[in-house]
Amino acid sequence: MIENLSKTYNPKDFEDRLYKFWKEKEYFKAHINYDKEPYTIMMPPPNVTGNLHMGHALNNTIQDILIRWKRMQGYEVLWLPGTDHASISTEAKVVEKIRSEGKTKEELGRDNFLKEAWEWTKKYGGNINNQLEKLGVSCDWSRERFTLDESLSNAVKEVFIRLYEKGLIYRGNRIINWCPDCKTAISDAEVDHEETSGHIWHIRYPIKNEDEFIVIATTRPETMLGDLAVAVNPKDERYVNFIGKTAILPLVNREIPIIADEYVEMDFGTGAVKITPSHDPNDFEVGLRHNLGHLIIMNEDGTINENGGKYNGLDRYVARKLIVEDLEKEGYLVEIKEHVHSVGHCERCKTVVEPLISKQWFVKMEPLAKPALDAYKEGKLRFIPERFGKIYTHWLEGIKDWCISRQLWWGHRLPVYYCKDCGEVIVTREEPERCTKCNSTNMYQDSDTLDTWFSSALWPFSTLGWPEETEDYKYFFPTDVLVTGYDIIFFWVIRMVFSSIEQTGKVPFNDVFLTGLVRDSEGRKMSKSLGNGIDPLDVIEEYGADALRFTLVTGNTPGNDMRFHMERVEANRNFANKLWNATRFVLMNLDEKVVLEDISPNLLEEEDKWILSRINRVIKEVTDNLNKYEIGMAAQRIYDFIWDEYCDWYIEMVKPRLYGDDKESKETAQKVLLHVLENILKLLHPFMPFITEEIWGHLPRREEALIVSPWPKYNENKVNVQAEIKMAYIMEAIKGIRNARQEMNIAPSRKATLIFVTKDEDIKDIIDYGKRYFTNLASGETIIIQEDRDNLGEDNISVVLNKCEIFIPLKDLVDIDKEIERLEKEKEKLEEELKRVRGKLSNRGFIEKAPQEVVDKERSKEKQYQDMMDKVLERLKNLKASK
């Protein structure tokens, strides 16, 4: 007997120990080995000062499942971890720190500020890695990268210069997202769009030299100070006569043209809109089409500038209030309507973002977008699920130039230098000593840094040493799969694809596996403001990492949001506990000398052949699921097999053999139990690595470690169809008998005669073989097989199977008088419950005042009680008739 596995399943006893063991043995470490096929995943780099949240936990669990599976399949796997410097987020935190010390960023100066930022990063930068270790990620920590590492910074500089030299990077005035608080341009990915209650103001714009007005609708009246036109749709019959005329801008008295443009929606507002090219992205495009020029009326801090006349110096919202008051005083304000619309907020500081024309650095996207689009259309890039390919295509076909400069100090500084004397712009790898045009030494570097997405766009290849032709780059690139959220297809995925094709000539990954969001149990997005966030570390502390991982992937499909229920975590911990206890049972019933021998096929009994055939099929199904990225389906298939087929059926079936005197039968059962358990642990390991590795370490014929043991292979010759058919029929019969007895509230300890009525010879053989199962697992006392219903008696429970009917004489099971007495009491209780609930539902006050969910609950109770009553009455009728 082998019994050295702890009696109680407690993940705290081994999870940290096993992770340390894996790291010490360097099982996570990748090696360049041309005898093996590489398999590479680049971990999407979380913010260096961030903390693990449920989205990270889901994303990294999926990556770890793929990596552990491929490692066991014999690939040379590289899962490269790393973190992103997160320009805006980190800078905001450092600014907040120094502000609390009574200093400002400007007072410190750039060099001292960067020292503070590096200190902050060193202090908090390791948090998320420690948290990922708790989750069990098996990434190669020896290759960890940071986007501000010297080698990655050199790659960023190289790409900027190459694109500039090809004419794909330029400096110009365009509309960008501007944060008045962070005082920088920000990317679309850093803008949170929130549904906000606001207003639409309808304003009269007088027509020059006429006693007429055109009424425009706007949600931002303060920007009217920068209006350069009024636009209407050319198909709008209401305004055909206004096109080409001149309007007078209220309060400012500037003359502006009335133009026709199909951009205007005829059914929104009044159908006439103000055009402010310097403060609205759509207006910017209209302005270009109609050569309207630009007029900036707002400063970088969100105050009105000198172009705003008497509103100069006012905060934008203060100006809005005064402008509306002045419009009303002078008779220009027609009406104000309530309006809910999507308003962009800075992701970091939550300030409302201001669309603003600004002189920034941009990447020309059209030449870069086409190869990225062709890669998808030619099948070189695949999305899981496929429907996201349409979003990818949509973004690339309508792509606009990319603003890459940020007014921040933390990040990759632009390799751009200016001559103070002649204004020459120099883009170079090394800091120039003299101006290449006028030979002046009066030079300075651009103070801006690059958008964080610029550096993360290079992540799949810069992390491997590019632009150098390193051995890592040559062996591990391109990578195999990217696992990321569906919400950053444009912000990150597309940029990695076009950057990689442009710089390396290769698509950076074959597949893009897109996860959904992890929402709370009510389907809401987890957020600090709602207070509904769940810390993965808290879940791990209470239930273990395996339970959390399994919860995140079961019932989860690619690209779809999932609801997180703590009840499911608890259920998955119970699943782990079931496996633990089943293992203890197997180990306690093993003889080590016996199990080291091979299984003799001639000694296999029918249940052995069945379970060996079933585990073989499960190996194929799970492997096929993983090959198709059906990770949730693979996890569920393993779960069902372990819980149902192995634990609830096979173990129960072989108990009599384990406790019996037939030595050969006992030894065969032991060997099969262990063989199936070994394969179970291998299949489950990628999903629940800790418990499987811990159990593996207690098996008598284990290899060095489960993490590096070979993945089981499907063998068609091991499929035994006949055994599966026979055992499936026996199990269906047992379940039918159990269910019938349960409906009658008959205790399992009460034995009964089982009469099988069938004329089918094959069914007779199956039943005859299964007699011992019916005795042990269906509380059978005497098993009778006959061809007709003769001598059955009148009072039986019946179970209908294919080509067979089972009869259980009721006299063996129930004292009819006592059962009638019990059912009469049950009937009285149900009558009282029905009276109570129907009284509530007939009360109009209750129906009208109670919340709908409460009313629905009472209606559900009524149906439940009525169903129960119907069964009780039917049972009473049958019992009384049998007396």
Steps between C-alpha positions, in 0.01 A plus 500: 500500500628848407357772723721808519264762356361736762151415621376853434522696176653838588661696213697713748700192591662468159428780246790730599731202554429358156547832322840537668583143397410566135712816493799337669492215251480758214203325342375836370824586326512487120804380308597530136469142381473443126410136562167621640229719353467834682174629642496863606261730683577857601320600817304823444699729728297634794575846638819485704337658806169319458336221695347172390129521416256239371568592137873431553414178682285374210748604234800346672315182596418438134861566397629269772263222391633522144862517612478207744317292238757571229788437741355156576457438127875536457529851356777735606273758657576862571253709691670835535376725782545872545349830600414827330630834628147644468591864435187679613413272790847493652565870446166586662589295808845656531355850453251425777781382728719805454195727528431347842855603592428860403689493171407511133630315199629822348686598818681168504604520137505214252807314628395502865143410409623197305705392801182512707316300232768229494490476879121468489528226236758307700286524812171386348607332176530148639151481647319359201770240432469367853124486453536314170715241675215442744282419198754238389621650171786296353670778302875534450582761765868499390392675180277760665491830312403859583406743224763748623781241500799626302462240222127572460562875507755460221241308297246779551749762385593290198139460388428872542801592285426241233139618468610864494758432230231330289274803538253308717546721808426870480423798723178692447189660641213255543218426743606284795358396838631751752485460878492846663609350834785273381578767235584247232359342191358157579410204282150374433582205727552738790157661459208353695167584340229539765129554455445848644186704561536836326315739273456602141482875451308632198645836393390751235770611258379813308531504120698800370286778352182298553233485763549123539682258728639151467473301822790271588519235773810445713604312814805728554392864466837635621666377180280731289767762561708306246225439243608546139180384325148365535435174314180337373441183301472578126191274483319683780218691332457724806834667440554493124446879478755565777795329329756756382371777724687655792410463866598737780657322797307611812694684777808517277341658190735316265372420151506127418378312190208256488630191323355168382662176618363145516661454841203684654224270632164646400313334786737609780423821683384763255681352201738800498834480683776741590842414355798551730796341319750554782289339772314204349640205301206484259497877456874479429432274200216726382736797532759328280239423234381862491836677565364674811833540677537487880430708807610365839305653789619284789824473697663169601358532853140519375464877533384733220787684325523849356297397192200465730454874545347595835503135613882495484652325805179330615481126563312327217200416719485845657512643148223261394270626775564870418465442124162335549389788725616757240327311219177508697534870581554593137220278370710239323412204724200308366477210745697257715427128484608220734743271323694185596814453294838330509771726641871414486689505831871458559552144620746611767372824651132475388508855356275557197722480193505795263530444121766753409707584196862475598843481341603139553695218340297258292548170316353479149277197526371429150828346366539291818137389521486329160755222573331438837165468325645272231651272766153432639333462161774256389450282808835580661320631807206330672260634763335283764206546480497581130234774528764740633670492163224735382592753770867472404410558136267790583768679702765461232275608216400819682830567676624854564852621563630411845605769748811360672635796701416556865571801716652288775846440643470133593546290189702481179612849412471590133838475319429841348724805533446862399740777410416818690670712239355376169211277616637186329339172619745210540392139569801292597615200702766697688473851645642741238776740598425745216216594272532318169368808321666806659772331710368665818561330836187662642291177501229354721306173511121476465353475849217263398496125554344233283156351550534185713328307222790583268741297710251224584430463125855360472458259793494170305843560345678772701487268804706243306786740426389653170641693308795271572477155339519325836467124536181551699351713224592251227364198693192629684362760256233521364299403805208257495208664675409828663248483785338835574169674564266577211491866608850576369491356149574840353713650775749219522436202271487699176806704598702188573400350166590797281816579700623142472428473129668835435811428708550122470297404195309248711158486666582497875267214596290237325192524721333767710295350784261766629355477847191677627464708814457347845186658643342471843219256574242755382676556168646840592853603412722481807610846613616693803206740473248216523701326771435165331856403420630164618869466580636175349748474788214497752339214308831311488550553873161347581455234232838446334633594158370183332139574592530856368666390175241230435217745569640749250512251213201270553186632337711762326519536122742714297392859446201484738467675834457278804330548835707419804316312776672413826269197521677359194839549663376306800361228272836469324678476833259216579600342169865519602409350834316214324809423291715516814279256689471268201880495476529418869260210450704370205830534686366326809399207283824467304776248544814665362650173373183421311450837332851508360406209275326539162127445461416164348224544236376147563416581861294811427139492604229687316515813721880509450465487124231771521699748711818445294302564183336809651828660620643436154209685342531783751868540408396551137211734581704721734794517259266587212331766716834660587613494139186701416544731803180359651653527844173516693371189323824313571481588870136392522575171326773416753275605788214279383728200452668531839188568700252277324673215317812447713385591854127431501502193276831322455626531857162384632494211255841362600464533878373140538807379306738705714347356816454149359712183502566471124867606489526537121179703476612722787843563348349581161261753657793662682700534180208646306418744780855629499535510122183708460596725792837573339333604177241706687777695672676563170184627331404717796848638569490803266174609661569416867880472520548502876273218618598280207874547565452435872308178438748395232779524754331230708441247222715186513630506141527871436752671274708798617214750497158516342575837338753333268330163459376412149148591395289185453434388142182360354525142376219386272572136588409567863142592418266220606159577356335183629612562858374858478160390367465227763603718795294798378190278499575367848556852636180628340309218670661576838421870469141423406459272803662754732282784373182294540593405855592861584162626379342251741731610786632145536824468696796346306541246781162339420564221251249397233437246228577631150307341214632572147248430223655472152497269199826635357780245543779764500322695773457180701875440478576855616261470796634159592855639497392803702335310786777586746471869411125498558557331834772739617394828339120473460409333832397183318440186703378252240550559126243334272504504119182397315340552159150611604308662784357179642495469879598863556219582738306826490703745705843570349730790426601489135801634310495504120823440304571431136360151426454432869277588795600469865241423770557540875230343718374768738433251779876457538548873556204675657259449793197624305296610803792698645576655161135609458511656847823686416362627169176623663711715736705626205176587320381710800827695508481574128137613531607754765788628284276533196236684704762746628666573166166529313377740767796725425456478124130581523577815699499792253701717740780243510505461120510878440744605776746212534811497275449290188771254603315434830172440317674269252652306787158439656360384166790262467425362847135444406603296196753302703247416774235404244742266323581337832131469584425334165766237566375435854139460379607265221702290742214484752262391226730216393570381855133496598413310183759233582346418842 
